[in-house]
Structures are given as structure tokens and as C-alpha cells.
Amino acid sequence: MRPGAARRCRGEGRVAHYGHCGSGNVKIKVETANDGDQERCVTPGDTVLGFTENGSKVKYASAIGAC
């Protein structure tokens, strides 16, 4: 399996991650191609956002404030 890929029922799909290096939680905006924009509160470390192919198609994520 390629790095950054995950097995799915119908093959492989690339997975989007958000890496937060701060000491507290942060609110992020996740932009998707199919499900509209979402806001999520993430903890420090690596957060899996979803697949970049098929499904919601995560396109981009950015910090927008504290939560």
C-alpha cells in the first residue's frame, strides 16, 4: 500500500490529514468538493479528515480560531 493511502472496499484512496503542532485545541475549516465546508475542533497532533478521492473529497483545511 502506498504511503498516505488506505484500503477501502473498492481499492485504495488517499487520506487527508491535518497536523496541529500547538498546545491547545484549534478550530479548523475543512473544504470538501461534495459535502460543503465543515468546521471541526481538533486536538494537538495528527487528525484524519477523510478521503481525497470518492466520498466527500477533502480538498483543503485551515485553522480559523480556538475552540
C-alpha positions as semicolon CSV with decimal commas, in nm:
position;residue;x (nm);y (nm);z (nm)
1;M;0,000;0,000;0,000
2;R;0,130;0,347;-0,088
3;P;0,213;0,589;0,196
4;G;-0,085;0,816;0,254
5;A;-0,324;0,556;0,118
6;A;-0,580;0,345;0,297
7;R;-0,764;0,033;0,190
8;R;-1,129;0,076;0,104
9;C;-1,393;-0,171;-0,009
10;R;-1,327;-0,084;-0,373
11;G;-0,949;-0,041;-0,378
12;E;-0,737;0,235;-0,228
13;G;-0,799;0,601;-0,157
14;R;-0,574;0,884;-0,048
15;V;-0,640;1,016;0,302
16;A;-0,627;1,383;0,408
17;H;-0,467;1,470;0,745
18;Y;-0,438;1,791;0,948
19;G;-0,129;1,828;1,165
20;H;-0,171;2,063;1,462
21;C;0,154;2,139;1,647
22;G;0,011;2,381;1,905
23;S;-0,053;2,309;2,271
24;G;-0,432;2,352;2,274
25;N;-0,730;2,265;2,060
26;V;-0,795;2,459;1,740
27;K;-1,100;2,501;1,516
28;I;-1,037;2,420;1,151
29;K;-1,238;2,470;0,835
30;V;-1,237;2,163;0,609
31;E;-1,327;2,229;0,247
32;T;-1,477;1,938;0,053
33;A;-1,587;1,900;-0,307
34;N;-1,913;1,718;-0,236
35;D;-2,026;1,785;0,123
36;G;-1,968;2,160;0,155
37;D;-1,740;2,318;0,415
38;Q;-1,723;2,180;0,768
39;E;-1,583;2,320;1,091
40;R;-1,414;2,083;1,334
41;C;-1,233;2,115;1,665
42;V;-0,906;1,920;1,662
43;T;-0,657;1,835;1,933
44;P;-0,278;1,865;1,901
45;G;-0,125;1,602;1,675
46;D;-0,238;1,438;1,354
47;T;-0,611;1,428;1,268
48;V;-0,754;1,220;0,983
49;L;-1,000;1,432;0,786
50;G;-1,124;1,182;0,530
51;F;-1,056;1,066;0,178
52;T;-0,938;1,294;-0,102
53;E;-1,089;1,068;-0,368
54;N;-1,452;0,949;-0,387
55;G;-1,685;1,026;-0,097
56;S;-1,662;1,383;0,033
57;K;-1,331;1,461;-0,145
58;V;-1,144;1,666;0,115
59;K;-0,968;1,950;-0,070
60;Y;-0,818;2,180;0,194
61;A;-0,813;2,256;0,567
62;S;-0,703;2,564;0,759
63;A;-0,710;2,690;1,118
64;I;-0,980;2,951;1,185
65;G;-0,964;3,000;1,562
66;A;-0,978;2,847;1,908
67;C;-1,240;2,603;2,032
